[in-house]
Amino acid sequence: MNFLRGVMGGQSAGPQHTEAETIQKLCDRVASSTLLDDRRNAVRALKSLSKKYRLEVGIQAMEHLIHVLQTDRSDSEIIGYSLDTLYNIISNDEEEEVEENATRQSEDLGSQFTEIFIKQPENVTLLLSLLEEFDFHVRWPGVKLLTSLLKQLGPQVQQIILVSPMGVSRLMDLLADSREVIRNDGVLLLQALTRSNGAIQKIVAFENAFERLLDIITEEGNSDGGIVVEDCLILLQNLLKNNNSNQNFFKEGSYIQRMKPWFEVGDENSGWSAQKVTNLHLMLQLVRVLVSPTNPPGATSSCQKAMFQCGLLQQLCTILMATGIPADILTETINTVSEVIRGCQVNQDYFASVNAPSNPPRPAIVVLLMSMVNERQPFVLRCAVLYCFQCFLYKNQKGQGEIVATLLPSTIDATGNSVSAGQLLCGGLFSTDSLSNWCAAVALAHALQENATQKEQLLRVQLATSIGNPPVSLLQQCTNILSQGSKIQTRVGLLMLLCTWLSNCPIAVTHFLHNSANVPFLTGQIAENLGEEEQLVQGLCALLLGISIYFNDNSLENYVKEKLKQLIEKRIGKENFIEKLGFISKHELYSRASQKPQPNFPSPEYMIFDHEFTKLVKELEGVITKAIYKSSEEDKKEEEVKKTLEQHDNIVTHYKNMIREQDLQLEDLKQQVSTLKCQNEQLQTAVTQQVSQIQQHKDQYNLLKIQLGKDNHHQGSYNDGAQMNGIQPEEISRLREEIEELKSNQELLQSQLAEKDSLIENLKSRTSGMNEQSSATASARDSEQVAELKQEVAALKAELNSKSVEITRLQTEKHDLLQKTEALSKSVPVQGESENVIAAKTTDVEGRLSALQQETKELKNEIKALSEERTAIKEQLDSSNSTIAILQNEKDKLESEIIDSKKEQDDLLVLLADQDQKILSLKSKLKDLGHPVEEEDELESGDQEDEDEENEEVKDQDSI
């Protein structure tokens, strides 16, 4: 403390040079003192001098202060003093202009010290590392110092932070600090850090900045919050404006839904503080950033849909129709709603359904138009309403039709109880206020934009000018006002409306030329040498006359293209006409209006051009110039070329549609082929199961044969042959009959398979010649044969299944016969007979048994033949599958031919007709072949039950 008092005492003792000596002594003490207390006191003294003697302290002490930051990290107090001193040196916020040395503290003094500080990038990295300290006396001055560096030399400091490892991440931790002063200054730091640097904006966004900032806004009370909410909203704008990546991340993170509570302001007249107005204004601007017309169309569209789905658009419309809303908030809300609905059909339809809370309820569009044509309303509000109406009609043919319909005689309310949008536009169009004339003309032009149907419908509009006079058309009334010499703003608006109306609408051009006074009026306006103020009107008249020539269908004999061009050459001169036409694009306000869709003018005098009209001028200026210089022969050739191109386009469009339909048919056929493949695999599986069943039957038959042989060997010693002989012949006879029946069925199946093979061969021959055949009768006959083939295959499968069932039944009966034979063999011999009788009966039984064995051998051979016939049937089924594969290959060839035919435009008609016939024929055949076999699952389940019964029979025989 003695040291500090000595230093401070020395400051007031001598003149100004003594202060420099004091600062030098303090710097020496900071550099040379070994005691930490001495260095800390010296730095504290420098801090107290740094505000008053900023230049001297900065020049002499900056290097020592940076050295303190590097070496005395363990003492937070000296670090805090050093950071505060550096902040006072670099910052321009607290300059004392009343002091004698204020002239040396120029505006660039802070940037010069900043340049010295960041000359060594390690200094900025050191400052970033100090921000990791949790001590308040270190972190807070560090945040202020880094913010001041960014304000002085933002791009250079941003680049250093960007290449510093984890530099941005360290700064993001400030938003999570529990001390509000550090958190709030951290927001200001991030504002300066993210300004005009897309790379840092992306890093900050992906460091969860959106979540943290929205949490802070919610904690502070949304729009009712203080300046912290304002700072957070400015930072959000920095992150989102002109940054498509961050906008997409904001939408995908469902943060748009969290914006809805911001606009729940109610209808209270109280509570609209200046800070709340500022906050809500920034919130509305943030919504506009997401749906700005300058954003990519896809990103804007997705944000618009999300705002409608979460109810944000509905909340904005509630504010729009509420009472007690400040004028600037209402204006910005109208602009915001405009861009939320612009080009989005769903949002436009919802906006059309919004009604104002009046009695009776009126559509919001009507209420807004009433404000637009009311000259007592603020200018910015009227511009906002015009922008809202333009956005509502942008790419909205449905809305355009509804607006024009309110002007037609059939829809006008004769009672006069309600006013429509069309009536308001007509009232504004012909009022005494030139601004209302311009706004109504531009609004009506947007109802006709790129909509030829509504241009023709508007020709039906009739206006009653005065009592007793016949009504005149809207088109005629517009030209009448033009000829009366009204204000320039009114004439410019009407000329823009007429140019939009007549462009791309030959019928409207004919109606315009039908009035014999229009063409002389236009040529007279263009030919006169008027002042600079009238040059724009002359240019618009030249454009209107050029449109009347370029879109003229020559239906009026007195005003065909050639006569109009001769009139221009005679009265105006082609060069003079082109020069006057160029006055439009050369006007100083033309380029300003062409930049953005929003009509944003500083005053009513600047409201001359509409954005969409500038696009029309850019499109038509060149073609009109060419049309003026073209001869009549060139016009005729051009008309012929246009007609030829239109016919060609119609033909191409027709066949494109045909090709599209055939592509859909091919897709259906591919799906059917896939279904056929699956069915084929199922049939192959069924055949495999049947083959295994036949093998099981063969094994069971061999087992029966062995067991029957053993029984015959033991039966020679028994004397009950009479009873056995009484049963065996009947059973064997029945078995023979069943075998014969199976053989006949087998022969029938073979004949059916032979017929099927012939039909398949016939089908193959017909398919191979299908490119040369065009007869519909032959295709129908092939379809019938394929259908018969399908039925025969189904019958064949049914016969195969029946045969399998018959074999199983035969085996069951053989098993019963074997059991009866064994029962007879165990019976007790009859007593009382003589040995001779027994011997004779035994011989008889042995003979019959040998006959039975012979018949059993024949039965074995017949069953073997039956299994071979089963194998032949399987091979023939495989042949059928191969035939289907051949048909599939032929269909693929047809598909390749269709693809090649698309490249041959000259022969397109003939090739497409052939392919259509081929595809239809092939479709019918494949469809018939692909019909699923009925009761397939039931057959498989029946086969499984047969297998289970046969397995049980084998087990019984093994047990015997």
Secondary structure by P-SEA (a helix, b strand, c coil): caaaaaaaaaaacccaaaaaaaaaaaaaaaaccccaaaaaaaaaaaaaacccaaaaaaaccaaaaaaaaacccccaaaaaaaaaaaaaaccccccccccccccccccaaaaaaaaaaaccaaaaaaaaaaaaccccccaaaaaaaaaaaaaaccaaaaaaaaaccaaaaaaaaccccccaaaaaaaaaaaaaaacccaaaaaaaaacaaaaaaaaaaaaaccccccaaaaaaaaaaaaaccccaaaaaaaaaaccccccccccccccccccccaaaaaaaaaaaaaaaaaacccccaaaaaaaaaaaaaaaaaaaaaaaaacccccaaaaaaaaaaaaaaacccaaaaaaaaaccccccccccaaaaaaaaaacccccaaaaaaaaaaaaaaacccaaaaaaaaaaacccccccccccccaaaaaaaaaccccaaaaaaaaaaaaaaacccaaaaaaacccccccccccccccaaaaaaaaaaccccaaaaaaaaaaaaaaacccaaaaaaaacccaaaaaaaaaaaccccccaaaaaaaaaaaaaaaaaacccccccccaaaaaaaaaacccaaaaaaaaaccccccaaaaaaccccccccccccccccaaaaaaaaacaaaaaaaaaccaaaaaaaaaaaaaaaaaaaaaaaaaaaaaaaaaaaaaaaaaaaaaaaaaaaaaaaaaaaaaaaaaaaaaaaaaaaaaaaaaaacccccaaaaaaacaaaaaaaaaaaaaaaaaaaaaaaaaaaaaaaaaaaaaaaaaaccccccaaaaaaaaaaaaaaaaaaaaaaaaaaaaaaaaaaaaaaaaaaaaaaaaaaabbbbccccaaaaaaaaaaaaaaaaaaaaaaaaaaaaaaaaaaaaaaaaaaaaaaaaaaaaaaaaaaaaaaaaaaaaacccaaaaaaaaaaaaaaaaaaaaaaaaccccaaaaaaaaaaaaaaaaaaaaaaaaac
